[in-house]
Amino acid sequence: MADGKRFFFPATRLILAALLAGVLAGAVAVYVSESGSGNNAPEKVAAAAGKDDAACAAKAARAKTVAAKAVGQVAALQPADPPQSLKSLAFNGPDGKPMTIADHAGKTVLLNLWATWCAPCRAEMPALDALQKEKGSNAFEVIAVNVDTGDDTKPKKFLNEIGVETLGFYRDPTIALFNEAKTRGLALGLPVTMLIDADGCLIAHMNGPAEWSSPDAKRLVEAALEP
């Protein structure tokens, strides 16, 4: 499939699979909220978020330039319109501790949300693993976040079964990350992928699987890393 000649699924099956994944995710979603400490904390957080969004929105031309490189096997990737700050997106790192996109400042990130019950995810994960193995560096990382509820047993077994070895084990068992992406209009179902620049700004996004180990995907990553 890395030869760029065919996709994982015909378009109709891809869309139906993504929508079904969205329904399932919604059915088991656990909504969470977080409040700041101190009377002015929410206002300060909102002000900071507004400033970050404004800085990201100024990158609209850059987003279109990078997304224009999304052809062939990654042609479904769409430019962020407008780019927005995703610094606050939260999940657990490989060490099990909470972290956010802001913790990856200075690094371009391909953020992917997946689940063990998502059939398109099973097809896509080895390609993401291969992309991380070849392109992963201090400047770029594939962050694939599992959103299964429960403990780590099932997703770790899943990754072992399909031969994923390079990707870090990122998790969000609360599904709050998926729900936030959905609220932002970025997720219809699973998998969903977001290309985020070194400043935490969303540059492009897509719903459904892609052949991320293809030459098309590698050229896209190279374009995203250009100054």
PyMOL commands that set and color helices and strands:
alter all, ss='L'
color gray80, all
select helices_A, chain A and resi 11-28+41-57+60-67+72-74+101-104+119-135+153-161+176-183+215-225
alter helices_A, ss='H'
color red, helices_A
select strands_A, chain A and resi 78-79+90-92+98-100+108-114+140-146+170-171+192-196+202-207
alter strands_A, ss='S'
color yellow, strands_A
deselect
rebuild
show_as cartoon
